[in-house]
Amino acid sequence: MVSEPSGRPDRSWPKGTFLARLADADRRSLLGLGRPRVCPPGEVLLAQGDLGDHVVLLIDALVTVTATVENGTGALLGIRIGGDLVGEMAVLDGASRSATVTTCARSMVIRIGKQPFLGYLAEHPAAGLVLNTMLSDRLRWANRRRLDFTGYGVGVCLARVLVDLARLHGRESAEGTDIGVRLSQSELGALIGAKEISVHKALRGLADRGLVKVGHRRVVILDRHSLMAYAELSEVN
């Protein structure tokens, strides 16, 4: 997954990620704030409850964002990929970290200290606007998931998440729209609060309808408009 030239500022970055949204000069300056390092699968990059003394820029990576409440119950809050930034909230507000970020696969990342990152934002105001937009998008994502949990069954919740992932990270292929993030069925289930067996059944139902094609950690949307109709979404959602 990790390749030698991955940290180059002129490479293409996954759609919707922080690095993809930055102007070339702002991206080049940010990448210059640290040296890439390779992490093994299962490494905790950020731990819930720790102080926010740095951010982590994901170069070639797939990580989970999880949180645990006082009774020990855990939840998957999100998935982040190469081009994304994590750990920024605790750096910006000074509070302890609200979630744990863990690598799912061998990953390349850059750790950037709090003061260099805040200095970067002061010197690159356009990057600060991009960061605000990213935070707003994540809040909207979280709000949509909360509403979905209360209003829809597993099939519709799954369809809505697939549409959202494709909007944020999707890429066109000969078959249709690949959602752009390689997730297991258990990880998809965690995103919508459903058991793996329920997700398997829901995916099979979507495939039988000709809406998606499912492979190993891969989902391709074959008919986006019909999937959106099934998910009770309009083009303006």
N, C-alpha and C positions, 0 to 999 in steps of 0.2 A: 504494500500500500504506500510506503514511503519511498520517494525517489530523490535522487541527489539534487535536482534543480528546483525542488518544491518551494523554496523560500524566495524565488526570484519575484520582484515586484511586477514584472511585465507578463507573468503567466496569467492564464485565465482562472478566475475564482468562481466557485459555485454560485449560481444565481441566488440573490436574496441575502447573502452573507455580508458581514460588516466590511470585509476587505473588497468585495465586489462593488460596494456602493461608494467607496472612497475615490476621490480624484487621484490620478497617478502620483502627483507630488506628495499628497498626504499619505498615500499608501507606502510610498518609498521611505518616507521619514519614519513612519510607525515601525516598519520592518527593520529599520536600522537601530531600533532601541534595544535589541537583544540578539542573542545567538540561538539558532534552532538547536533543539536537542530531541533525541528519539526516546520515547517512553514505551515500555512493554504493555501488553493488555493487562487491565486490572489495576493500573496505577492510579491512586487518588491524587488528582491535580489540585483540588480545592476541597477542604473539609468543612462541613456544616459546623458552625459555632466558632471557627477560627477568626482571628482578626484579619481584616482586609488590607494586607500590606503589598499586594501585587495583583495584576491581572494576568491572564494567560491568553495568548493569541494562538488559535489553532491553525496550523499550516496544512498538514495532511493528517486528518484525524477523524475519529468517530467517538464521541463521548456521550455518556448519559448524565443527566442532571436529576438528582434524587434528593428527597428530604424525608426525615423521620420525625414523627410527633412523640410526645412524652410517653405514650403507652407502647412505643416500639413499632408502631405501624409505619411502613414506608410507602412512598409513592414516587413514580417516575414523572417528573415535571416536564421533561423535554429531552430532545436529542439535539446535539450540536455537531457540526461537521467542519472540515477544513475551510478557513475563511472567517469563521465565527470568532467572537470575543467572549470570554467568560470571566466572571469575578469582578465585573465593573461596578456592581451595585454597592458592595461593601467598601470599595475604594472611594466611591463618590459620596456615600452618606456616613461613613465612619462606623457603621454598625457591624456586628459580627456576621459571618457568612450564613445565609439562609438555606443553603443547599450544598450537597457534595457533588463534585464533578469527577467522573471516573472514566478512564479510557476503556473502550470496548475492543480495540484492536491496536496493533503497533502503530504509534502515532508520532508525528513531529509537531512540536509546539515551541513557542517562544514565551518565556516568562519576562514580564516587564514590571519593575518596581512602581510603587504608588506615586512617588514624587516625579519620576521621569514621565509617567503616563499623564499625570495632571498637568505637568509642564507642556507636554505635547498638545493637550486639548487647548491650553491657553494660547499656544502659538499657531494652532490650526483650527480656527473657529468653525470652518466648514465641517471638519471631522466631528466636532461637538454636535452639530446639527444632525449628522448622520447617526451618531450614537443615540440622540434623543429619539429619532425615528425608529431605530432598532428596538429601543426599550418600549416604545409605544406599541410596536408590532407584537412584542412578546406579551405585553399586558392584554392586548386584544385576543391573542391566541388563548391565554389562560381563561379569560372571560368566556370565550366561545365554548371551551371545553366544559366549564362549570354549567353553562346553560344546556349544552348537549346532554350531559349526564342526567339532568332532571327531566328533559323533555322528550328523549328518543330512546329507542332500543339499540341493541348492539350493532345491527346492520347499518342503520342510518348514521349512528355515531362514527362507525368505521369509515363509511363513505365520505362523511364530512371531513374527517382527518386526512384521508387520502387526497381529497380536493385541495385542502390547505397545504399539505406537503408539496403537492405538484405546483401550486401557485408560488410557493417560496423557493423551492429547489428543483423543480421539474426540468427535464430536458427532453426534447423531441427525438424520437427514434422512428425507424421504419414501421414499427408496430403500433406506435401511439405515443403517449406521454409517460416516460419513466418518472416515478415520483422523486427520484434523485437522491434518496437516502435508503441505504440497505439495512432493513430492520427485520428481525425475526417476528414470528407471529406472537410470541410472548411479549416482545417489546411493543408491538402495536397494541396488544391487549392492555398493557400497562398505561399507555397513553390515553385510553378511553375507559379505564377502570373495568375491564372485562377479563374473564379467564381465557386462557389460550384455546381451549376447546371451543368456546363461543366464537372467538375470532376465526378459527379454522372453518367453522360452519358458515359464518358470515361471508368470508372470502370465497368459499365454494359457491354460495348463493350469488354473489356478484359476478363470478366467473360464468356460472350457468346462464346468467342474463346477458352475457356478452359485453359486460361493462369493463372488466379487468382481466388481465392475464397474470397469473401468479407463478413465480419461480422461487428458487432458493434465495431468501432474503431480498426478494425483488418483486415489485408490483408495477405493472404497466397499465395505465388507463387507456382502454381501447376506444371508449366513446365518452368523451368528457361531458358533453351536454346531457346525455342520458344519465350519467352518474350524478351530475348536479341535480337533475330532476328527482332522481331517487333519494338524494340527500336532502331534498326540499330546500335547495339553495337557488338563488337567482344570480344573474351575472354581476350584480352590484354588491353581493355579500362580501 
